[in-house]
């Protein structure tokens, strides 16, 4: 078993957790002192706020708060869950009770959802891909789908929602996604052929206006939506005959083809496609036991599946480097273990994630961060 190194965050990166304190949530205010330490090594610090005199553990409001098992085991549990292990399989591997795994799954999922809601704001993105993937909770008779919006250039998942595959699911996805964008009126959206995307696109990516009423009587006209020149929507429909792809249909649903062509040039695509979100679907299935394709794997409860999805998304977005993001080196350097040839590429995640995306990433998640909940 690999050795897990547990490190404590710098004191200046922590903040007071008392909502009534004037320095609540403010890091680097030099208001925290170590009151005492407790627990086995590495010991947990018990802090005091000089301003409001509130005392609290440094793990308050974290995924490991009030955890009853050793910290290394708790981190192992969450790592196994993010690698696609089941609840009972994780319990057997780490030698803990399954209820302990369920509790940590719930806490880590909630923590990841809150972290994403806080950090993924005002994103300066111009291209998005949307798709859904099937899953089940309780049994095959209760499908629970996961829908996501992803930036194809940085592979960053902007929005994640779960539920039955209906209009409400797509509405919640687009509403959450546009709320996280800096300018939702300047987005090129790539989706599959689902008609719900086409009907809801103007409402969330267009500009609302109310036509003038003809005459002085009768109801006022309903609100309508005008698609700006900076926004467009293209749908890629796959028609299959059995398991084989028979025809690929491309429909320019909203906006101009010129806007879509500009997006294709930025992404390096030849034709409109949803390849980035489809690869993300494969990764998500490998990271969550409840999402495995063509098997009987499913979550026992719907809330359990919800938290598994959010924890897998948190690890994907904020912890793992994306090896598919690369940048050509001016001079080849380094060697692969299987080849003596020098490598002309380096992982762009380590040096230049994406000019438009790097600006909103917090300092703590750039190179060197692993799957450490603390």
BADRENDREN-725549 format. One record per residue (C-alpha): residue in one letter; chain; x, y, z. Coordinates in steps of 0.001 Angstrom, whole numbers. Example, Ala and Ser with C-alpha at 12.3 -4.5 7.8 and 13.67 -1.06 7.14 Angstrom:
{"A"; "A"; {12300; -4500; 7800}}
{"S"; "A"; {13670; -1060; 7140}}
END
This chain:
{"X"; "A"; {0; 0; 0}}
{"X"; "A"; {1328; 3424; -925}}
{"X"; "A"; {2332; 5715; 1914}}
{"X"; "A"; {77; 8764; 2201}}
{"X"; "A"; {1752; 11941; 3404}}
{"X"; "A"; {-662; 14114; 5387}}
{"X"; "A"; {343; 17767; 5573}}
{"X"; "A"; {-1333; 20626; 7394}}
{"X"; "A"; {-2353; 23754; 5472}}
{"X"; "A"; {-493; 26977; 6358}}
{"X"; "A"; {-2193; 28918; 9149}}
{"X"; "A"; {-2543; 32002; 6933}}
{"X"; "A"; {-4652; 29984; 4470}}
{"X"; "A"; {-7329; 29321; 7132}}
{"X"; "A"; {-10092; 31640; 8302}}
{"X"; "A"; {-12489; 32067; 11208}}
{"X"; "A"; {-15598; 29868; 10914}}
{"X"; "A"; {-17811; 32023; 13151}}
{"X"; "A"; {-20394; 33778; 10903}}
{"X"; "A"; {-20776; 36571; 13470}}
{"X"; "A"; {-17059; 37419; 13417}}
{"X"; "A"; {-15930; 40483; 11445}}
{"X"; "A"; {-13127; 38377; 9908}}
{"X"; "A"; {-15359; 35438; 8989}}
{"X"; "A"; {-14040; 33656; 5916}}
{"X"; "A"; {-11101; 36079; 5482}}
{"X"; "A"; {-7740; 34382; 5065}}
{"X"; "A"; {-4395; 36013; 5809}}
{"X"; "A"; {-5852; 38274; 8521}}
{"X"; "A"; {-3337; 37063; 11153}}
{"X"; "A"; {-6187; 36452; 13604}}
{"X"; "A"; {-5715; 32727; 14249}}
{"X"; "A"; {-3475; 31160; 16865}}
{"X"; "A"; {-2930; 27503; 17770}}
{"X"; "A"; {-4747; 26795; 21023}}
{"X"; "A"; {-3573; 23151; 21268}}
{"X"; "A"; {-3055; 20017; 19184}}
{"X"; "A"; {-4789; 16674; 19522}}
{"X"; "A"; {-4972; 13204; 17979}}
{"X"; "A"; {-2231; 10873; 16714}}
{"X"; "A"; {521; 12224; 14430}}
{"X"; "A"; {170; 14290; 12379}}
{"X"; "A"; {-1722; 16074; 15113}}
{"X"; "A"; {-4729; 18260; 14345}}
{"X"; "A"; {-4553; 21901; 15449}}
{"X"; "A"; {-7246; 23473; 17601}}
{"X"; "A"; {-7420; 27168; 16702}}
{"X"; "A"; {-8636; 30358; 18369}}
{"X"; "A"; {-9699; 33576; 16654}}
{"X"; "A"; {-8185; 36632; 18335}}
{"X"; "A"; {-11031; 38804; 17123}}
{"X"; "A"; {-14118; 36905; 18358}}
{"X"; "A"; {-12392; 34391; 20701}}
{"X"; "A"; {-14130; 31487; 18922}}
{"X"; "A"; {-12281; 28160; 19195}}
{"X"; "A"; {-12555; 25454; 16528}}
{"X"; "A"; {-10697; 22593; 14881}}
{"X"; "A"; {-8765; 23339; 11697}}
{"X"; "A"; {-10872; 20617; 10027}}
{"X"; "A"; {-14156; 22441; 10682}}
{"X"; "A"; {-16166; 22900; 7480}}
{"X"; "A"; {-13990; 20364; 5634}}
{"X"; "A"; {-14869; 16900; 4322}}
{"X"; "A"; {-12977; 15269; 7211}}
{"X"; "A"; {-14663; 17192; 10014}}
{"X"; "A"; {-15685; 14884; 12893}}
{"X"; "A"; {-14205; 11854; 11119}}
{"X"; "A"; {-13971; 8865; 13476}}
{"X"; "A"; {-11311; 6865; 11615}}
{"X"; "A"; {-7605; 7706; 11124}}
{"X"; "A"; {-7039; 10446; 8603}}
{"X"; "A"; {-4925; 8263; 6290}}
{"X"; "A"; {-7732; 5714; 6107}}
{"X"; "A"; {-10276; 8440; 5357}}
{"X"; "A"; {-8134; 9729; 2475}}
{"X"; "A"; {-7735; 6154; 1197}}
{"X"; "A"; {-11514; 5689; 1228}}
{"X"; "A"; {-12048; 8802; -891}}
{"X"; "A"; {-9250; 7855; -3282}}
{"X"; "A"; {-10752; 4394; -3820}}
{"X"; "A"; {-14168; 5957; -4499}}
{"X"; "A"; {-12668; 8337; -7058}}
{"X"; "A"; {-11059; 5368; -8851}}
{"X"; "A"; {-14378; 3631; -9406}}
{"X"; "A"; {-14487; 1229; -6445}}
{"X"; "A"; {-17893; 339; -5016}}
{"X"; "A"; {-18995; 1145; -1480}}
{"X"; "A"; {-18567; -2427; -231}}
{"X"; "A"; {-15411; -2985; -2286}}
{"X"; "A"; {-13840; 121; -744}}
{"X"; "A"; {-14868; -1057; 2738}}
{"X"; "A"; {-13121; -4401; 2161}}
{"X"; "A"; {-9948; -2837; 751}}
{"X"; "A"; {-9525; -234; 3505}}
{"X"; "A"; {-10963; -2508; 6245}}
{"X"; "A"; {-13664; -176; 7500}}
{"X"; "A"; {-17425; -515; 7879}}
{"X"; "A"; {-19517; 150; 4727}}
{"X"; "A"; {-21505; 2787; 6622}}
{"X"; "A"; {-18239; 4645; 7219}}
{"X"; "A"; {-17626; 4654; 3458}}
{"X"; "A"; {-21169; 5905; 2796}}
{"X"; "A"; {-20738; 8701; 5329}}
{"X"; "A"; {-17412; 9808; 3832}}
{"X"; "A"; {-18902; 9586; 335}}
{"X"; "A"; {-21734; 11878; 1399}}
{"X"; "A"; {-19430; 14377; 3113}}
{"X"; "A"; {-16855; 14472; 309}}
{"X"; "A"; {-19584; 14833; -2337}}
{"X"; "A"; {-21239; 17712; -485}}
{"X"; "A"; {-17875; 19364; 105}}
{"X"; "A"; {-16938; 19025; -3579}}
{"X"; "A"; {-20280; 20458; -4690}}
{"X"; "A"; {-19868; 23482; -2407}}
{"X"; "A"; {-16271; 24011; -3497}}
{"X"; "A"; {-17256; 23939; -7168}}
{"X"; "A"; {-20122; 26363; -6542}}
{"X"; "A"; {-17718; 28791; -4859}}
{"X"; "A"; {-14803; 28623; -7308}}
{"X"; "A"; {-16500; 28151; -10690}}
{"X"; "A"; {-17817; 31689; -11099}}
{"X"; "A"; {-17539; 34312; -13876}}
{"X"; "A"; {-15777; 31882; -16211}}
{"X"; "A"; {-14488; 33609; -19391}}
{"X"; "A"; {-15385; 30737; -21734}}
{"X"; "A"; {-16597; 30992; -25343}}
{"X"; "A"; {-17109; 27336; -26358}}
{"X"; "A"; {-19072; 24622; -24555}}
{"X"; "A"; {-20079; 21028; -25195}}
{"X"; "A"; {-23097; 19425; -23480}}
{"X"; "A"; {-24165; 15813; -23119}}
{"X"; "A"; {-25888; 13336; -20787}}
{"X"; "A"; {-24890; 9854; -19627}}
{"X"; "A"; {-27192; 7227; -18190}}
{"X"; "A"; {-27035; 5695; -14725}}
{"X"; "A"; {-29286; 4004; -12195}}
{"X"; "A"; {-30155; 4323; -8518}}
{"X"; "A"; {-31790; 1462; -6655}}
{"X"; "A"; {-32294; -663; -9787}}
{"X"; "A"; {-32615; -649; -13559}}
{"X"; "A"; {-36191; 566; -13267}}
{"X"; "A"; {-35026; 3902; -11790}}
{"X"; "A"; {-32700; 5681; -14273}}
{"X"; "A"; {-30822; 8720; -12977}}
{"X"; "A"; {-28931; 10594; -15689}}
{"X"; "A"; {-25931; 12894; -15295}}
{"X"; "A"; {-25773; 15960; -17564}}
{"X"; "A"; {-22733; 18208; -17915}}
{"X"; "A"; {-21388; 21245; -19740}}
{"X"; "A"; {-17670; 21133; -20510}}
{"X"; "A"; {-15134; 23566; -21944}}
{"X"; "A"; {-13509; 21538; -24774}}
{"X"; "A"; {-10280; 23551; -24682}}
{"X"; "A"; {-9380; 23137; -20992}}
{"X"; "A"; {-11533; 20018; -20305}}
{"X"; "A"; {-13024; 21875; -17319}}
{"X"; "A"; {-16536; 20770; -16337}}
{"X"; "A"; {-18602; 23928; -15882}}
{"X"; "A"; {-21917; 22442; -14731}}
{"X"; "A"; {-23098; 19069; -13395}}
{"X"; "A"; {-26710; 18066; -12629}}
{"X"; "A"; {-28473; 14746; -12107}}
{"X"; "A"; {-32027; 13462; -12478}}
{"X"; "A"; {-34482; 11891; -14924}}
{"X"; "A"; {-33745; 12638; -18576}}
{"X"; "A"; {-36439; 15218; -19262}}
{"X"; "A"; {-36781; 18916; -20014}}
{"X"; "A"; {-36227; 19846; -16372}}
{"X"; "A"; {-32780; 18196; -16415}}
{"X"; "A"; {-31659; 20198; -19471}}
{"X"; "A"; {-33198; 23379; -18063}}
{"X"; "A"; {-31320; 22993; -14772}}
{"X"; "A"; {-28109; 22241; -16662}}
{"X"; "A"; {-28293; 25338; -18878}}
{"X"; "A"; {-29451; 27563; -16022}}
{"X"; "A"; {-26576; 26487; -13779}}
{"X"; "A"; {-24064; 26684; -16614}}
{"X"; "A"; {-24989; 30181; -17805}}
{"X"; "A"; {-24977; 31444; -14197}}
{"X"; "A"; {-21279; 30490; -13996}}
{"X"; "A"; {-20255; 32222; -17239}}
{"X"; "A"; {-18874; 35712; -17530}}
{"X"; "A"; {-20855; 36330; -20734}}
{"X"; "A"; {-23397; 33658; -21721}}
{"X"; "A"; {-24295; 35685; -24843}}
{"X"; "A"; {-20896; 34923; -26432}}
{"X"; "A"; {-20937; 31116; -26378}}
{"X"; "A"; {-20864; 28509; -29136}}
{"X"; "A"; {-22673; 25417; -27822}}
{"X"; "A"; {-22151; 21905; -29222}}
{"X"; "A"; {-24709; 19246; -28209}}
{"X"; "A"; {-26329; 16054; -29423}}
{"X"; "A"; {-29613; 16057; -31359}}
{"X"; "A"; {-31914; 16280; -28318}}
{"X"; "A"; {-34710; 18731; -29183}}
{"X"; "A"; {-34766; 20096; -25617}}
{"X"; "A"; {-31408; 21833; -26152}}
{"X"; "A"; {-32756; 23572; -29253}}
{"X"; "A"; {-35946; 24774; -27547}}
{"X"; "A"; {-34170; 26061; -24407}}
{"X"; "A"; {-31071; 27633; -26004}}
{"X"; "A"; {-32701; 31035; -26791}}
{"X"; "A"; {-33976; 31394; -23216}}
{"X"; "A"; {-30523; 31081; -21627}}
{"X"; "A"; {-28090; 32261; -24326}}
{"X"; "A"; {-30251; 34835; -26114}}
{"X"; "A"; {-31266; 38364; -25168}}
{"X"; "A"; {-34827; 38817; -23915}}
{"X"; "A"; {-37111; 41507; -25341}}
{"X"; "A"; {-40848; 42209; -25402}}
{"X"; "A"; {-42407; 43213; -28744}}
{"X"; "A"; {-44516; 46354; -28843}}
{"X"; "A"; {-48250; 45787; -28431}}
{"X"; "A"; {-50452; 46445; -31439}}
{"X"; "A"; {-53243; 48735; -30225}}
{"X"; "A"; {-54392; 49594; -26712}}
{"X"; "A"; {-56345; 46443; -25853}}
{"X"; "A"; {-55538; 42809; -25278}}
{"X"; "A"; {-52637; 41112; -23606}}
{"X"; "A"; {-49119; 42296; -24026}}
{"X"; "A"; {-46973; 40057; -26236}}
{"X"; "A"; {-44959; 37386; -24496}}
{"X"; "A"; {-41229; 37793; -23947}}
{"X"; "A"; {-39173; 36690; -26926}}
{"X"; "A"; {-35463; 36031; -27322}}
{"X"; "A"; {-33027; 37347; -29902}}
{"X"; "A"; {-29858; 35336; -30595}}
{"X"; "A"; {-26814; 37688; -30687}}
{"X"; "A"; {-24182; 37294; -33385}}
{"X"; "A"; {-21677; 36150; -30766}}
{"X"; "A"; {-23760; 33080; -29804}}
{"X"; "A"; {-24593; 29956; -31782}}
{"X"; "A"; {-25808; 26398; -31303}}
{"X"; "A"; {-24990; 23354; -33407}}
{"X"; "A"; {-26381; 19839; -32906}}
{"X"; "A"; {-24646; 16630; -33931}}
{"X"; "A"; {-27074; 13716; -34384}}
{"X"; "A"; {-25774; 10173; -34778}}
{"X"; "A"; {-28008; 7778; -36672}}
{"X"; "A"; {-27114; 4147; -36032}}
{"X"; "A"; {-28085; 843; -37563}}
{"X"; "A"; {-27651; -1625; -34763}}
{"X"; "A"; {-24266; -919; -33159}}
{"X"; "A"; {-22787; 724; -36264}}
{"X"; "A"; {-22819; 4438; -37072}}
{"X"; "A"; {-24808; 4883; -40273}}
{"X"; "A"; {-25023; 8671; -40676}}
{"X"; "A"; {-23831; 11833; -38927}}
{"X"; "A"; {-26221; 14769; -39215}}
{"X"; "A"; {-25073; 18311; -38360}}
{"X"; "A"; {-27790; 20920; -37707}}
{"X"; "A"; {-26984; 24606; -37206}}
{"X"; "A"; {-29918; 25267; -34879}}
{"X"; "A"; {-29308; 28833; -33678}}
{"X"; "A"; {-26945; 31624; -34668}}
{"X"; "A"; {-24699; 31780; -37698}}
{"X"; "A"; {-22436; 29138; -39197}}
{"X"; "A"; {-19699; 31775; -39223}}
{"X"; "A"; {-19679; 31796; -35410}}
{"X"; "A"; {-19410; 28008; -35349}}
{"X"; "A"; {-16565; 28079; -37876}}
{"X"; "A"; {-14671; 30505; -35647}}
{"X"; "A"; {-15145; 28122; -32714}}
{"X"; "A"; {-13875; 25198; -34804}}
{"X"; "A"; {-10757; 27174; -35727}}
{"X"; "A"; {-10093; 27954; -32050}}
{"X"; "A"; {-10511; 24301; -31051}}
{"X"; "A"; {-8640; 22823; -34010}}
{"X"; "A"; {-11661; 20818; -35223}}
{"X"; "A"; {-12448; 20086; -38853}}
{"X"; "A"; {-16192; 19537; -38357}}
{"X"; "A"; {-18558; 20176; -35412}}
{"X"; "A"; {-18398; 17354; -32861}}
{"X"; "A"; {-18787; 16577; -29165}}
{"X"; "A"; {-15604; 14522; -28803}}
{"X"; "A"; {-14371; 16253; -25626}}
{"X"; "A"; {-17567; 15678; -23612}}
{"X"; "A"; {-17801; 12092; -24906}}
{"X"; "A"; {-14273; 11368; -23657}}
{"X"; "A"; {-15269; 12950; -20365}}
{"X"; "A"; {-18219; 10524; -20231}}
{"X"; "A"; {-15813; 7606; -20497}}
{"X"; "A"; {-13634; 9017; -17730}}
{"X"; "A"; {-16662; 9575; -15488}}
{"X"; "A"; {-17768; 5972; -15948}}
{"X"; "A"; {-14330; 4793; -14842}}
{"X"; "A"; {-14429; 7035; -11760}}
{"X"; "A"; {-17882; 6077; -10465}}
{"X"; "A"; {-19105; 2535; -9934}}
{"X"; "A"; {-22695; 3697; -10441}}
{"X"; "A"; {-21889; 4854; -14001}}
{"X"; "A"; {-20373; 1680; -15475}}
{"X"; "A"; {-21797; 1011; -18936}}
{"X"; "A"; {-23661; -2195; -19885}}
{"X"; "A"; {-23454; -3862; -16484}}
{"X"; "A"; {-25709; -4271; -13471}}
{"X"; "A"; {-23699; -1752; -11461}}
{"X"; "A"; {-25859; 926; -9836}}
{"X"; "A"; {-26057; 2948; -6652}}
{"X"; "A"; {-28241; 1614; -3848}}
{"X"; "A"; {-29734; 5033; -3172}}
{"X"; "A"; {-30199; 8139; -5284}}
{"X"; "A"; {-28419; 10436; -2802}}
{"X"; "A"; {-25472; 8018; -2796}}
{"X"; "A"; {-25185; 8285; -6569}}
{"X"; "A"; {-25455; 12083; -6418}}
{"X"; "A"; {-22506; 12331; -4021}}
{"X"; "A"; {-20427; 9829; -6007}}
{"X"; "A"; {-20932; 11989; -9082}}
{"X"; "A"; {-19922; 15204; -7350}}
{"X"; "A"; {-16849; 13667; -5718}}
{"X"; "A"; {-15660; 12233; -9051}}
{"X"; "A"; {-16195; 15661; -10661}}
{"X"; "A"; {-14204; 17384; -7883}}
{"X"; "A"; {-11227; 15074; -8353}}
{"X"; "A"; {-11450; 15450; -12157}}
{"X"; "A"; {-11678; 19262; -12093}}
{"X"; "A"; {-9495; 20269; -9165}}
{"X"; "A"; {-7041; 17467; -8323}}
{"X"; "A"; {-5875; 15538; -11380}}
{"X"; "A"; {-3594; 16963; -14085}}
{"X"; "A"; {-5024; 16509; -17586}}
{"X"; "A"; {-2408; 14792; -19730}}
{"X"; "A"; {-4365; 15568; -22911}}
{"X"; "A"; {-3462; 19266; -22550}}
{"X"; "A"; {-44; 19608; -24166}}
{"X"; "A"; {2267; 22326; -25446}}
{"X"; "A"; {5061; 21933; -28026}}
{"X"; "A"; {8539; 22554; -26606}}
{"X"; "A"; {11023; 24780; -28409}}
{"X"; "A"; {13659; 22110; -27768}}
{"X"; "A"; {12722; 18437; -27218}}
{"X"; "A"; {13582; 17253; -23717}}
{"X"; "A"; {13117; 14243; -21459}}
{"X"; "A"; {12700; 10627; -22433}}
{"X"; "A"; {9958; 8072; -22122}}
{"X"; "A"; {10670; 4850; -20270}}
{"X"; "A"; {9846; 2830; -23399}}
{"X"; "A"; {11750; 4984; -25879}}
{"X"; "A"; {15093; 6790; -26013}}
{"X"; "A"; {13664; 9541; -28224}}
{"X"; "A"; {13262; 13025; -26802}}
{"X"; "A"; {9700; 14233; -26242}}
{"X"; "A"; {8583; 17272; -28296}}
{"X"; "A"; {5577; 17893; -25995}}
{"X"; "A"; {5089; 18753; -22366}}
{"X"; "A"; {1901; 18623; -20358}}
{"X"; "A"; {370; 22081; -20758}}
{"X"; "A"; {-1455; 21695; -17431}}
{"X"; "A"; {1854; 22203; -15643}}
{"X"; "A"; {2811; 25374; -17484}}
{"X"; "A"; {-94; 26997; -19319}}
{"X"; "A"; {-3455; 25379; -18649}}
{"X"; "A"; {-5408; 27688; -20943}}
{"X"; "A"; {-5111; 31443; -21090}}
{"X"; "A"; {-8828; 31999; -20609}}
{"X"; "A"; {-9288; 29367; -17896}}
{"X"; "A"; {-6154; 29777; -15785}}
{"X"; "A"; {-7330; 33171; -14555}}
{"X"; "A"; {-10171; 31741; -12466}}
{"X"; "A"; {-8285; 28773; -10975}}
{"X"; "A"; {-7393; 29280; -7296}}
{"X"; "A"; {-3692; 29252; -6453}}
{"X"; "A"; {-3996; 26115; -4342}}
{"X"; "A"; {-4895; 23743; -7162}}
{"X"; "A"; {-2063; 24436; -9591}}
{"X"; "A"; {884; 21967; -9970}}
{"X"; "A"; {1697; 19753; -7024}}
{"X"; "A"; {-1782; 19183; -5646}}
{"X"; "A"; {-2965; 15595; -5190}}
{"X"; "A"; {-6116; 13920; -3960}}
{"X"; "A"; {-5675; 15333; -426}}
{"X"; "A"; {-8945; 16344; 1192}}
{"X"; "A"; {-7238; 18572; 3727}}
END
